[in-house]
């Protein structure tokens, strides 16, 4: 499956908006005082405005490959490649896209019973080491969506990042886990690059979510998540995190909700336990319908945002 992705447009240059608007031009207005500077941290001190490149192709003439883009993760071994996937109700596949929004490869995933695929709720994707200290990189896919909070057990799928960007059929490992208290809906998956430790952030109705570390993940074993803390926007003005990514330094964590973008900051943080106690600051982000994807780019000085709705644009935010 190749072709232009309707929800993607490119990722080339960087800076533009946050006010809700139907046009990219009107979305360019941003108020600097809303965005505190990041002091004493690797990466940007201040971000510029989100920037959209190009326009999606006409819906009626192009195959809708990514109808419900629900996650983004920058490749660790293929420059300019982002890994992405659809939300629930679609095929069990992961796509490689380039910076123009073109599908470069389709990975068809195996290792799960066909009857289980319609019940999956794939919500986010991450890329990082397959194990602590390992050079080989893996792709992690979170089957953690649970709108009605009824799933007694959820899971993460893991498979090695391909050596080539080409269509392939790839077997996955299944890493199941449970929560220590009750089922949660979680749409954000993050990975510590140094330790290969995974964590999910819940889609809470009254905060930016609870953070649960996924220690002890292994095929054939049901791990128990560990609660690390809860994230709140200043004044508790925003809720329901739909996507997240951990900065390569481990000292910043970018969060997306339906209306805004936030960054958790803690200079010198040595792990997620310390980072979740850091400052939560708003950063520039575009207004998009059903905004459910975000990832830092390699180098940690830019991030990219996407939407689950067909026809939406792909934005990039760079340093000023």
Residue pairs with C-beta under 8 A, 6 or more apart in sequence:
1 63
1 65
1 93
1 95
1 103
1 106
1 167
2 65
2 102
2 103
2 104
2 106
3 62
3 63
3 65
3 102
3 103
4 56
4 57
4 62
4 101
4 102
4 103
5 56
5 65
5 66
5 69
5 95
5 97
5 101
5 102
5 103
6 56
6 57
6 59
6 62
6 64
6 65
6 66
6 67
6 310
6 311
7 56
7 66
7 69
7 306
7 307
7 308
7 309
7 310
7 311
7 312
7 313
7 314
8 56
8 66
8 69
8 97
8 101
8 306
8 314
9 52
9 53
9 54
9 55
9 56
9 100
9 101
9 313
9 314
10 53
10 54
10 99
10 100
10 101
10 314
11 53
11 82
11 99
11 297
11 304
11 314
11 316
12 53
12 99
12 316
13 51
13 53
13 316
13 318
14 48
14 50
14 51
14 302
14 316
14 317
14 318
15 47
15 48
15 49
15 50
15 51
15 284
15 317
15 318
15 320
16 24
16 27
16 28
16 30
16 49
16 50
16 51
16 52
16 284
16 286
16 315
17 24
17 27
17 28
17 29
17 30
17 49
17 50
17 284
17 285
17 286
17 287
18 27
18 30
18 34
18 50
18 260
18 261
18 284
18 285
18 286
18 287
19 26
19 27
19 29
19 30
19 287
20 27
20 287
21 27
21 287
24 52
24 313
27 50
27 286
27 287
28 49
30 49
30 284
34 282
35 46
35 47
35 281
35 282
35 283
35 284
36 279
36 281
36 282
37 45
37 46
38 44
38 45
38 46
38 252
38 263
38 265
38 281
39 45
39 267
40 267
41 249
41 251
41 252
41 265
41 267
42 247
42 248
42 249
42 251
42 252
42 300
43 247
43 249
43 252
43 300
43 301
43 319
44 301
44 318
44 319
44 320
45 319
45 320
46 319
46 320
47 283
47 284
47 317
47 318
47 319
47 320
48 284
48 317
48 318
48 319
48 320
49 284
49 317
50 284
50 285
50 286
50 305
50 315
50 316
50 317
51 315
51 316
51 317
51 318
52 286
52 313
52 314
52 315
53 314
53 316
54 100
54 101
55 313
56 101
56 311
56 312
56 313
59 310
59 311
64 310
65 95
65 103
65 106
66 84
66 86
66 95
66 97
66 103
67 86
67 90
67 310
68 86
68 87
68 89
68 90
68 308
68 310
69 84
69 85
69 86
69 87
69 292
69 293
69 306
69 307
69 308
70 85
70 86
70 87
70 122
70 123
70 124
70 187
70 292
70 293
70 308
71 84
71 85
71 122
71 123
71 124
71 125
71 141
71 142
71 189
71 243
71 292
71 293
72 82
72 83
72 84
72 125
72 243
72 293
72 294
72 295
72 304
72 305
72 306
73 82
73 83
73 84
73 125
73 126
73 127
73 139
73 245
73 295
74 81
74 82
74 83
74 127
74 295
74 296
74 297
74 298
74 304
75 81
75 82
75 83
75 96
75 127
75 161
76 127
76 128
76 137
76 161
76 298
77 137
77 161
77 163
78 96
78 161
78 165
79 298
80 98
80 99
81 96
81 97
81 98
81 104
81 165
82 96
82 97
82 98
82 295
82 304
83 94
83 95
83 96
83 125
83 127
83 139
83 161
84 94
84 95
84 97
84 125
84 293
84 306
85 93
85 94
85 95
85 122
85 125
85 141
86 93
86 122
87 121
87 122
87 123
87 145
87 292
87 308
88 120
88 121
88 122
88 145
89 118
91 108
91 117
92 108
92 109
92 110
92 112
92 117
92 120
93 106
93 107
93 108
93 109
94 106
94 107
94 109
94 125
94 139
94 141
95 103
95 105
95 106
95 107
96 103
96 104
96 105
96 106
96 107
96 165
97 103
97 104
98 104
101 314
104 165
105 162
105 165
105 166
105 167
105 168
106 167
107 162
107 167
107 168
107 169
107 170
108 167
108 168
108 169
108 170
109 141
109 157
109 159
109 169
109 170
109 171
109 172
110 169
110 170
110 171
110 172
111 157
111 171
111 172
111 173
111 174
112 120
112 157
112 172
112 174
120 143
121 143
121 144
121 145
121 146
121 147
122 141
122 142
122 143
122 145
123 142
123 143
123 144
123 145
123 186
123 187
123 188
123 189
123 292
124 141
124 142
124 144
124 187
124 188
124 189
124 243
124 244
124 293
125 139
125 140
125 141
125 142
125 189
126 139
126 140
126 142
126 189
126 190
126 191
126 198
126 245
127 137
127 138
127 139
127 140
127 161
127 191
128 137
128 138
128 140
128 191
128 192
128 193
128 196
129 135
129 136
129 137
129 138
129 193
129 196
130 136
130 137
130 138
130 158
130 160
130 196
131 196
132 194
132 195
132 196
132 197
134 196
136 160
136 161
137 160
137 161
138 158
138 159
138 160
138 161
139 158
139 159
139 160
139 161
140 156
140 157
140 158
140 189
140 191
140 198
141 156
141 157
141 158
141 172
142 156
142 186
142 187
142 189
142 200
143 154
143 155
143 156
143 157
144 154
144 155
144 156
144 185
144 186
144 187
144 189
144 200
145 185
145 186
145 187
146 154
146 183
146 184
146 185
146 186
147 185
149 182
149 183
149 184
149 185
150 183
151 183
152 178
152 183
153 176
153 177
153 178
153 222
154 176
154 177
154 178
154 183
154 186
155 174
155 175
155 176
155 177
156 175
156 177
156 189
156 198
156 214
156 217
157 172
157 173
157 174
157 175
158 172
158 173
158 175
159 170
159 171
159 172
159 173
162 168
162 170
173 219
174 219
175 214
175 217
175 218
175 219
175 223
176 221
176 222
176 223
177 214
177 217
177 222
177 223
177 224
177 225
178 222
178 223
178 224
178 225
179 212
179 224
179 225
180 224
180 225
180 226
180 227
181 227
184 200
184 202
184 203
184 210
184 212
185 202
185 203
186 200
186 201
186 202
186 203
186 209
186 212
187 201
187 203
187 241
187 242
187 243
187 292
188 200
188 201
188 203
188 209
188 241
188 242
188 243
188 244
188 255
188 256
189 198
189 199
189 200
189 244
190 198
190 199
190 200
190 201
190 244
190 245
190 246
190 253
190 272
191 197
191 198
191 199
191 246
192 198
192 199
192 246
192 250
192 271
192 272
193 246
193 248
193 250
194 250
195 271
197 213
197 214
197 215
197 271
197 272
198 213
198 214
198 217
199 211
199 212
199 213
199 214
199 228
199 272
200 211
200 212
200 214
200 225
201 208
201 209
201 210
201 211
201 212
201 231
201 241
201 244
201 255
202 209
202 210
202 212
202 241
203 209
203 240
203 241
203 242
204 210
204 230
204 239
204 240
204 241
205 239
205 240
206 236
206 239
207 230
207 231
207 232
207 233
207 236
207 239
208 230
208 231
208 232
208 233
208 238
208 239
208 240
208 241
208 255
208 257
208 262
208 280
209 230
209 231
209 240
209 241
209 255
210 227
210 229
210 230
210 231
211 227
211 228
211 229
211 230
211 231
211 272
211 276
212 225
212 226
212 227
212 228
213 225
213 226
213 228
213 272
214 223
214 225
215 223
215 226
216 223
216 224
217 223
228 272
228 273
228 276
229 273
229 276
229 277
230 276
231 241
231 255
231 262
231 264
231 276
231 280
232 280
233 239
233 260
233 262
233 280
233 282
234 280
234 281
234 282
238 257
238 259
238 260
238 262
239 257
240 257
240 258
241 255
241 256
241 257
242 256
242 257
242 258
242 291
242 292
243 255
243 256
243 291
243 292
243 293
243 294
244 253
244 254
244 255
244 256
244 294
245 253
245 254
245 294
245 295
245 296
245 303
246 252
246 253
246 272
246 296
247 253
247 254
247 296
247 300
248 296
248 298
248 299
248 300
249 300
250 269
250 270
250 271
250 275
251 265
251 266
251 267
251 268
251 269
251 275
251 278
252 263
252 264
252 265
252 275
252 300
253 263
253 264
253 275
254 261
254 262
254 263
254 264
254 283
254 294
254 296
254 303
255 261
255 262
255 263
255 264
255 294
256 262
256 285
256 291
256 292
256 293
256 294
256 305
257 291
258 290
258 291
259 287
259 291
260 282
260 285
261 282
261 283
261 284
261 285
261 294
261 305
261 317
262 280
262 281
262 282
262 283
263 280
263 281
263 282
263 283
264 275
264 276
264 278
264 279
264 280
265 278
265 279
265 280
265 281
266 274
266 275
266 277
266 278
266 279
268 274
269 275
269 278
283 317
284 317
285 291
285 305
285 315
285 317
286 305
286 313
286 315
288 305
288 307
288 309
288 312
288 313
288 315
289 307
289 309
289 312
290 307
290 308
290 309
290 312
291 305
291 306
291 307
291 308
292 306
292 307
292 308
293 305
293 306
293 307
293 308
294 303
294 304
294 305
294 306
295 303
295 304
296 302
296 303
297 303
297 304
297 316
301 318
301 319
302 316
302 317
302 318
302 319
303 316
303 317
304 314
304 315
304 316
304 317
305 314
305 315
305 316
305 317
306 312
306 314
306 315
307 313
